[in-house]
Amino acid sequence: NAVPKRQREFAAGRAAARQALRAAGGTAIAIPMGADRAPQWPAGFCGSITHDDHWALAVAARTDHWRSLGLDLEDASPLEDDLIPLICTEAERARFDIRGASHSAKAIFSAKEAAYKAIYPLTGRMMSFHDIELLTLGECAFEARLAVAQPPFGRGLVMEGRQRICAGRLVSFVAFGQGS
């Protein structure tokens, strides 16, 4: 029932997912949407899908190597002023000197989206943006910490992620290995 633009983005994301699944050694099959709207990867695989108006990206891996993956894609423009308090904690705003429309705030938003996408398949729990706090935000990497427990993960779990700007888009990635 989505509008045509959203249908095209969804289809492009699912096409990218099939390619990622094949690259990970699986069969390029359809990736259905679950009741919670999350992608339902075939047994033995995990992955993540992200898309916007122009790009669709996906990653997939075998679950004997990785427990979960999270991928996010955002326009590399600054985050709007009115969204900053919803996305960034007071500690993050102080730590990263965020004032006004901010590229750092958008990077924090994308990092949290990738972390959430990696955590959600393992917890099945919705989270708010303040449930994850960015500790570091470098040129290509970030560290985030769970500010609240998300069983099976306790409060304080630190996640490492990667982030790059490519073709005017900010791409963020988090992976949970089997030892995580």
PyMOL commands that set and color helices and strands:
alter all, ss='L'
color gray80, all
select helices_A, chain A and resi 4-23+81-87+90-95+103-123+129-131
alter helices_A, ss='H'
color red, helices_A
select strands_A, chain A and resi 45-51+56-62+66-75+132-137+141-146+158-166+169-177
alter strands_A, ss='S'
color yellow, strands_A
deselect
rebuild
show_as cartoon
